[in-house]
Amino acid sequence: MIKMPKPGRVLLLLACCLLIINCTIGQTCQYYPAECPDNSLGTANDSDVSINNMILPQEITMQRIMREKITALLNEVSVKNKWLVYQYFEEAGAGILSESAPLPYPLRRPYQCIFSFIFIVNEDSLHAWQNWYTNDLQNAENRVVDSYKQVGGNLSKDATRQKYLDSANYFGDLKAKYMTDHIAEYQKALMTNDSKGQKKYDDEIKKYDDKINGCLNKTNGKTTEDFSSSKSQFDDLESYKHKNTIAYRNASIVRVSLNINDYLAIADDAEKKAQTLSIPASTLALLIHNNVPDEHEIFGQYLRSPDVAMLLFGKWVLKKNQYNSYQSVYATDKKNTDVVAVKKTPCDKVQTMVLHVEGSVKYINQFLHSFDLQQLNELIVK
């Protein structure tokens, strides 16, 4: 006998997902829905944790010094513009193992780490964003959830849909009985290589499968029809959420990330347009426009904001590779990145930096004009 799912259970998973999203609102910080400080910030700065991950004390010291200097420079920006600033993310570099111990200091490649900060550029806009998120948006989500629940509850009372389900079960029972009654002769046909006997059995099974699938297709079609209005509401909700989230984000915050000793900087792709900025302190500066921002993105650059500035510091190959990316000069020689050659530049020296600034073009420009990029550039080893 075919076991059919309870009416509406599968499609109601979508509504349950919306409920889970709503439940996360109470588990956030005072800046939410702007990014909250990561819970691992405390452990990222912990020397014992780093040493246990095969990161050397020299690299730990380098990361601490860079954090302090970058924080000081960003605090100056905060004071100049009267913007609130806080660190929300930090990623320690990957340790390098040699058998059961850290790879010796002279052989280690450039140590990489990432620092990310948020500037609240307009507190009134942030409060408006929070109010919209916890009231208007949540109410809209609740209406969609209720719509799915109502349709799901009606499915169990739908006589037409139940008729198709009953028919599918009926033919499923007939198929099971046929298999039980004829399994012995089918096995004999297999053992004796009787192709006609095998075909007769397979053809009969296919008849039952076709009837079952026909009934299920009608059931699914009826279910899709019943849920069409709720699906339309969900699509409208996603569009509404996407548009407003980007608008509030651009009016409220600027996200700043610094990748230390990165060897690759992704420039653009077919959907993004880049223009060169005149920033003398940098090796290269680009303002990149993204036509398809995704407000759900949390780790990388480009995807969340329509506009992002990317500035390179240090020595870079300024001709993009086949992946529309820029490569650091140090990475062009494998002796600088392998685990056997003694490195000319120690691992705890800063050779490159990639600065990303995400937000509205207005606030990106304001940030860049108030950030002492020359001091940042001087952190590069010469």
C-alpha positions as CSV (number, residue, x, y, z in Angstrom):
1,M,0.0,0.0,0.0
2,I,1.3,3.5,-0.8
3,K,1.7,5.7,2.2
4,M,0.7,9.2,1.2
5,P,1.9,12.3,3.2
6,K,-0.6,14.1,5.4
7,P,-2.4,16.9,3.4
8,G,-0.3,20.0,3.1
9,R,2.6,18.8,5.2
10,V,5.3,19.3,2.5
11,L,4.2,22.7,1.3
12,L,3.7,23.9,4.9
13,L,7.5,23.5,5.4
14,L,7.8,26.8,3.6
15,A,5.6,28.5,6.2
16,C,7.6,26.8,9.0
17,C,10.7,28.3,7.6
18,L,9.2,31.8,7.8
19,L,8.3,31.1,11.4
20,I,11.9,30.1,12.2
21,I,13.1,33.4,10.6
22,N,10.7,35.3,12.9
23,C,11.9,33.5,16.0
24,T,15.5,34.6,15.5
25,I,14.5,38.3,16.1
26,G,14.7,37.8,19.9
27,Q,18.3,36.3,19.7
28,T,20.1,39.4,18.3
29,C,22.0,42.4,19.4
30,Q,21.1,46.1,19.7
31,Y,22.3,46.8,16.1
32,Y,20.2,44.1,14.5
33,P,19.2,43.8,11.6
34,A,22.7,45.3,11.0
35,E,25.4,42.6,11.5
36,C,26.0,41.7,15.1
37,P,29.4,41.1,16.7
38,D,30.4,37.5,16.1
39,N,30.2,35.3,19.3
40,S,33.7,34.0,18.5
41,L,35.4,37.4,18.6
42,G,36.7,36.6,22.1
43,T,38.2,33.3,21.1
44,A,39.7,34.7,17.9
45,N,41.9,36.9,20.0
46,D,42.9,34.2,22.4
47,S,46.5,33.1,22.1
48,D,46.0,29.7,23.6
49,V,43.3,28.9,21.0
50,S,45.6,30.1,18.2
51,I,48.6,28.2,19.4
52,N,46.5,25.0,19.6
53,N,45.6,25.6,15.9
54,M,49.3,25.6,14.9
55,I,49.5,29.4,14.6
56,L,52.8,30.7,15.8
57,P,53.3,33.4,18.6
58,Q,54.8,35.7,16.0
59,E,51.6,35.4,13.9
60,I,49.4,36.0,16.9
61,T,51.4,39.1,17.7
62,M,51.1,40.3,14.2
63,Q,47.3,39.8,14.2
64,R,47.0,41.6,17.5
65,I,49.1,44.6,16.3
66,M,47.1,44.8,13.1
67,R,43.8,44.7,15.0
68,E,44.9,47.6,17.3
69,K,46.2,49.8,14.5
70,I,43.2,49.2,12.2
71,T,40.8,49.8,15.1
72,A,42.6,53.1,15.9
73,L,42.4,54.3,12.3
74,L,38.7,53.4,12.1
75,N,38.1,55.1,15.4
76,E,39.5,58.3,13.9
77,V,36.9,57.9,11.0
78,S,34.2,57.5,13.7
79,V,35.2,60.7,15.4
80,K,35.5,62.7,12.2
81,N,32.0,61.7,10.9
82,K,30.3,61.1,14.3
83,W,29.6,57.5,13.3
84,L,29.3,54.7,15.7
85,V,31.8,51.9,14.9
86,Y,32.2,48.4,16.2
87,Q,34.1,45.2,15.2
88,Y,31.7,42.4,14.2
89,F,33.9,39.7,12.8
90,E,37.5,38.5,12.9
91,E,39.0,35.4,11.3
92,A,42.4,34.1,12.3
93,G,44.6,32.5,9.7
94,A,44.9,28.8,9.1
95,G,47.7,27.1,11.0
96,I,50.3,25.2,9.0
97,L,51.2,21.7,10.3
98,S,54.4,19.8,9.8
99,E,53.8,16.3,11.0
100,S,52.6,16.9,14.6
101,A,54.0,20.4,15.1
102,P,53.6,23.8,13.6
103,L,55.7,24.4,10.4
104,P,58.9,26.2,11.4
105,Y,58.8,30.0,11.3
106,P,61.3,30.4,8.4
107,L,59.2,28.2,6.1
108,R,55.8,29.6,6.7
109,R,53.9,31.5,4.0
110,P,52.4,35.0,4.6
111,Y,50.0,34.8,7.6
112,Q,46.4,35.8,6.6
113,C,43.7,37.2,8.7
114,I,40.5,39.2,8.2
115,F,39.0,42.1,10.2
116,S,35.5,43.4,9.6
117,F,33.7,46.4,11.1
118,I,30.4,48.1,10.9
119,F,29.8,51.9,10.9
120,I,26.4,53.1,11.9
121,V,26.2,56.2,9.6
122,N,22.7,57.2,10.5
123,E,21.1,56.1,13.8
124,D,17.7,57.4,12.9
125,S,17.7,55.2,9.8
126,L,18.9,52.2,11.8
127,H,16.0,52.7,14.3
128,A,13.6,53.0,11.3
129,W,15.0,49.8,9.9
130,Q,14.6,48.0,13.2
131,N,11.0,49.2,13.5
132,W,10.2,48.1,10.0
133,Y,11.9,44.7,10.6
134,T,10.2,43.9,13.8
135,N,6.7,45.3,12.9
136,D,5.8,45.8,9.3
137,L,8.0,43.0,7.9
138,Q,7.1,40.5,10.6
139,N,3.4,41.3,10.2
140,A,3.7,40.7,6.4
141,E,5.5,37.4,7.1
142,N,2.8,36.3,9.6
143,R,0.1,37.0,7.0
144,V,1.9,34.7,4.5
145,V,2.3,32.0,7.1
146,D,-1.4,32.2,8.0
147,S,-2.3,31.9,4.3
148,Y,-0.3,28.7,4.0
149,K,-1.8,27.3,7.2
150,Q,-5.3,28.0,6.0
151,V,-4.8,26.3,2.7
152,G,-3.1,23.4,4.4
153,G,-6.0,23.0,6.7
154,N,-8.5,23.1,3.8
155,L,-6.7,20.3,2.0
156,S,-7.9,17.7,4.3
157,K,-11.4,18.7,3.5
158,D,-11.0,18.8,-0.2
159,A,-13.1,16.0,-1.6
160,T,-11.6,16.2,-5.1
161,R,-8.0,15.9,-3.9
162,Q,-9.0,13.1,-1.5
163,K,-10.6,11.2,-4.4
164,Y,-7.2,11.3,-6.2
165,L,-5.4,10.1,-3.1
166,D,-7.8,7.3,-2.6
167,S,-7.4,6.2,-6.2
168,A,-3.7,6.2,-5.9
169,N,-3.9,4.1,-2.8
170,Y,-6.3,1.7,-4.5
171,F,-4.0,1.1,-7.4
172,G,-1.1,0.8,-5.0
173,D,-2.9,-2.1,-3.3
174,L,-3.6,-3.8,-6.6
175,K,0.1,-3.5,-7.6
176,A,1.2,-4.9,-4.3
177,K,-1.2,-7.9,-4.6
178,Y,-0.1,-8.5,-8.2
179,M,3.6,-8.6,-7.1
180,T,2.8,-11.0,-4.3
181,D,0.8,-13.3,-6.5
182,H,3.4,-13.4,-9.4
183,I,6.7,-13.0,-7.8
184,A,7.5,-16.7,-8.0
185,E,6.9,-16.9,-11.8
186,Y,8.9,-13.6,-12.3
187,Q,11.9,-15.0,-10.4
188,K,11.6,-18.2,-12.5
189,A,11.6,-16.1,-15.7
190,L,14.8,-14.3,-14.4
191,M,16.5,-17.6,-13.6
192,T,15.7,-19.2,-17.0
193,N,16.3,-16.0,-19.0
194,D,12.7,-16.0,-20.2
195,S,12.4,-12.5,-21.7
196,K,8.7,-12.9,-22.6
197,G,7.9,-13.8,-19.0
198,Q,9.9,-10.9,-17.7
199,K,8.3,-8.5,-20.1
200,K,4.8,-9.6,-19.2
201,Y,5.5,-9.0,-15.5
202,D,7.2,-5.6,-16.1
203,D,4.4,-4.4,-18.5
204,E,1.7,-5.2,-15.8
205,I,3.7,-3.4,-13.1
206,K,4.0,-0.4,-15.4
207,K,0.2,-0.2,-15.9
208,Y,-0.3,0.1,-12.2
209,D,2.6,2.7,-11.9
210,D,1.0,4.8,-14.7
211,K,-2.4,4.8,-13.0
212,I,-0.8,5.7,-9.6
213,N,1.3,8.5,-11.1
214,G,-1.7,9.8,-13.0
215,C,-3.6,10.1,-9.8
216,L,-0.7,11.7,-7.9
217,N,-0.1,14.2,-10.7
218,K,-3.8,15.3,-10.4
219,T,-3.4,15.5,-6.7
220,N,-0.2,17.7,-7.0
221,G,-1.9,19.8,-9.6
222,K,-4.9,20.4,-7.3
223,T,-2.5,21.2,-4.4
224,T,-0.5,23.6,-6.6
225,E,-3.7,25.4,-7.6
226,D,-4.9,25.7,-4.0
227,F,-1.5,27.1,-2.9
228,S,-1.1,29.5,-5.9
229,S,-2.5,32.5,-4.0
230,S,-0.2,31.9,-1.0
231,K,2.8,31.4,-3.3
232,S,2.0,34.7,-5.0
233,Q,1.9,36.4,-1.5
234,F,5.2,34.8,-0.7
235,D,6.9,36.0,-3.9
236,D,5.5,39.6,-3.2
237,L,6.9,39.4,0.3
238,E,10.4,38.4,-0.9
239,S,10.4,41.3,-3.3
240,Y,9.2,43.7,-0.6
241,K,11.8,42.4,1.9
242,H,14.6,42.6,-0.7
243,K,13.9,46.1,-1.8
244,N,13.5,47.6,1.7
245,T,16.4,45.7,3.3
246,I,18.8,47.2,0.7
247,A,17.3,50.7,1.1
248,Y,17.6,50.6,4.9
249,R,21.0,49.0,4.8
250,N,22.4,51.7,2.5
251,A,20.8,54.5,4.6
252,S,22.1,53.0,7.9
253,I,25.5,51.3,7.7
254,V,28.8,50.9,6.0
255,R,30.5,47.6,6.2
256,V,34.3,47.6,6.1
257,S,36.5,44.5,5.7
258,L,40.3,44.2,5.6
259,N,41.9,41.1,4.3
260,I,45.6,40.9,5.4
261,N,48.1,39.1,3.2
262,D,45.4,37.9,0.8
263,Y,46.8,36.6,-2.4
264,L,43.7,37.0,-4.6
265,A,41.2,39.8,-5.0
266,I,38.0,39.1,-7.0
267,A,37.4,42.2,-9.1
268,D,34.1,41.7,-11.0
269,D,32.2,39.4,-13.3
270,A,29.7,39.7,-16.2
271,E,27.0,41.1,-13.9
272,K,29.1,43.7,-12.2
273,K,30.6,47.0,-13.5
274,A,33.7,48.5,-12.1
275,Q,35.2,52.0,-12.4
276,T,38.6,53.2,-11.3
277,L,38.9,55.5,-8.3
278,S,41.8,57.9,-7.8
279,I,43.2,56.9,-4.4
280,P,47.0,57.7,-4.4
281,A,47.7,55.7,-1.3
282,S,46.4,52.4,-2.9
283,T,47.9,50.3,-5.6
284,L,44.5,50.0,-7.2
285,A,41.1,51.3,-6.3
286,L,37.8,50.3,-7.9
287,L,34.1,51.1,-7.3
288,I,32.1,48.1,-8.2
289,H,28.3,48.1,-8.9
290,N,26.4,45.0,-8.4
291,N,23.0,44.7,-10.2
292,V,21.9,41.6,-8.3
293,P,22.5,42.2,-4.6
294,D,21.6,39.5,-2.2
295,E,20.8,40.7,1.3
296,H,21.1,37.2,2.7
297,E,24.8,36.9,1.9
298,I,26.9,37.0,5.1
299,F,30.5,36.0,4.3
300,G,31.9,37.4,1.0
301,Q,31.9,40.7,-0.7
302,Y,29.8,42.1,-3.6
303,L,26.7,40.1,-3.1
304,R,24.9,42.0,-0.3
305,S,25.3,45.6,-1.4
306,P,24.6,47.3,-4.8
307,D,27.9,49.2,-4.4
308,V,31.3,48.2,-3.0
309,A,34.7,49.9,-3.2
310,M,37.8,47.6,-3.4
311,L,41.2,49.0,-2.7
312,L,44.5,47.0,-3.0
313,F,47.6,47.8,-1.0
314,G,51.0,46.3,-1.5
315,K,52.4,44.6,-4.7
316,W,49.8,43.2,-7.0
317,V,49.7,42.1,-10.7
318,L,47.4,44.7,-12.1
319,K,46.3,42.6,-15.1
320,K,43.2,40.5,-14.2
321,N,43.5,36.8,-14.6
322,Q,40.9,34.5,-16.4
323,Y,38.7,34.6,-13.3
324,N,38.5,38.4,-13.3
325,S,40.7,38.6,-10.2
326,Y,43.9,40.3,-9.3
327,Q,46.8,38.2,-7.9
328,S,49.4,39.3,-5.4
329,V,53.0,39.5,-6.6
330,Y,54.2,37.2,-3.8
331,A,51.8,34.5,-5.0
332,T,53.4,34.4,-8.4
333,D,56.4,32.6,-7.0
334,K,55.6,29.3,-5.4
335,K,58.7,29.6,-3.2
336,N,56.7,32.3,-1.3
337,T,53.8,29.9,-0.6
338,D,55.2,26.4,-0.3
339,V,56.3,24.6,2.9
340,V,59.9,23.8,2.0
341,A,61.6,27.1,0.9
342,V,63.0,29.6,3.4
343,K,60.9,32.8,2.9
344,K,62.6,36.0,2.0
345,T,59.8,37.9,3.8
346,P,58.8,36.4,7.2
347,C,55.3,35.2,7.6
348,D,54.4,37.8,10.2
349,K,55.0,40.8,7.9
350,V,52.2,42.4,6.0
351,Q,52.8,42.2,2.3
352,T,49.2,42.9,0.9
353,M,45.9,44.2,2.1
354,V,42.5,44.2,0.4
355,L,40.0,46.8,1.7
356,H,36.3,46.4,0.9
357,V,33.8,49.2,1.8
358,E,30.2,48.3,1.2
359,G,27.2,50.7,1.3
360,S,25.8,53.6,-0.6
361,V,28.1,55.5,-3.0
362,K,27.6,58.6,-0.8
363,Y,28.8,57.0,2.4
364,I,31.6,55.0,0.6
365,N,33.1,58.2,-0.7
366,Q,32.7,59.9,2.7
367,F,34.5,57.0,4.4
368,L,37.4,56.9,1.9
369,H,37.9,60.7,2.3
370,S,38.0,60.5,6.1
371,F,40.1,57.3,6.4
372,D,43.9,57.9,6.6
373,L,44.7,55.5,3.8
374,Q,48.4,56.6,3.8
375,Q,48.8,55.4,7.4
376,L,47.1,52.1,6.3
377,N,49.5,51.8,3.4
378,E,52.5,52.3,5.7
379,L,51.6,49.1,7.5
380,I,52.9,47.2,4.4
381,V,56.4,45.9,4.7
382,K,58.8,47.8,2.4
